[in-house]
Amino acid sequence: MDEHLLRFDKKKTYVFIDCETLNLCLNDCHNLPWQIGMIKMVGEDMVDQKDIYIKWDTDLKISEDAARITRYNQSKVDRLGLKPEEIFATIEDWLDNADYIVGHNTLGFDLYLIKDYYKFMGKSSQHLYSKFIDTNAVAKGVKMGIPYKQGDDFLEYQYTMYHRRQKGIRTNLTALGKEFGIDVDYDNLHDAVNDLILNIKVWEKLKWQIDI
């Protein structure tokens, strides 16, 4: 029987997370998140969400491409942004108390931003890593016909899939959403919360295709 699989567990808490950043660098010396979106799910039920804007004390500027793609609005960040010290407790509480932390390309990008944020606050983020579910890595495994074997290290499996390349395999969030016939506002993606709404719906499809 498969009742132990996540797809059947309605009590687990998931935090879906997405960071919008100044550029694509993976080091906080050159890049910082200016928006962090989080949606908390219990089973398939959305129970809370946060759309957080951060004002860092930094001379770093957002790149032209990042500003264009994410529709960056400096006046909105100035108006709604909080200092990183002010909102870390909320982010820490959500992530530390989640059973799983879910995102698209989290292992290749967002995890580095989260790690540096914890480090900035004098904290370690290592305890979070085993909680991560990267829907990009999961989708690659599904599409390439490389299933996860129960009992194996799931994080190791995801990293293996993340680094694997195969011509013709498309696993970006937009491609998956359209392939699954998911109805969302694709024109307004690259806003953290909008991305997460699509990410949740993609995960709801993927979890039936992987036995975890």
VENGI-V272446 format. One record per backbone hydrogen bond with DSSP energy under -0.5 kcal/mol. NH is the residue of the N-H (numbers start at 1). CO is the residue of the C=O. Records with the same first field share a line. If there is no record, write none. Layout:
NH = CO ; CO
This chain:
5 = 2
8 = 5
9 = 5 ; 6
10 = 8
14 = 12 ; 41
15 = 100
16 = 14 ; 39
17 = 102
18 = 37
20 = 35
22 = 32
30 = 27
31 = 27
34 = 20
35 = 20
36 = 52
37 = 18
38 = 50
39 = 16
40 = 48
41 = 14 ; 39
42 = 45
43 = 12 ; 41
45 = 42
46 = 44
47 = 40
48 = 40
50 = 38
52 = 36 ; 50
54 = 34
55 = 82
56 = 54
58 = 56
63 = 22
67 = 63
68 = 64
69 = 65
70 = 66
71 = 67 ; 68
72 = 67
74 = 72
77 = 73
78 = 74
79 = 75
80 = 76
81 = 77
82 = 53
86 = 83
87 = 83
88 = 84
91 = 87
92 = 88
93 = 89
94 = 90
95 = 91
96 = 92
97 = 93
98 = 94 ; 95
99 = 13
100 = 13
101 = 131
102 = 15 ; 100
103 = 133
105 = 103
109 = 105
110 = 105
111 = 106
112 = 109
113 = 109
114 = 110
115 = 111
116 = 112
117 = 113
118 = 114
119 = 115
120 = 116
121 = 117
122 = 119
123 = 118
128 = 125
129 = 125 ; 126
131 = 128
132 = 129
133 = 101
135 = 103 ; 133
138 = 134
139 = 135
140 = 136
141 = 137
142 = 138
143 = 139
144 = 140
145 = 142
146 = 141
147 = 145
150 = 148
152 = 149
154 = 152
157 = 153
158 = 154
159 = 155
160 = 156
161 = 157
162 = 158
163 = 159
164 = 160 ; 161
169 = 166
170 = 168
171 = 169
176 = 172
177 = 173
178 = 174
179 = 175
180 = 176
181 = 178
182 = 177
184 = 182
186 = 184
188 = 185
189 = 186
195 = 191
196 = 192
197 = 193
198 = 194
199 = 195
200 = 196
201 = 197
202 = 198
203 = 199
204 = 200
205 = 201 ; 202
206 = 202
207 = 203
208 = 205
209 = 206
212 = 210
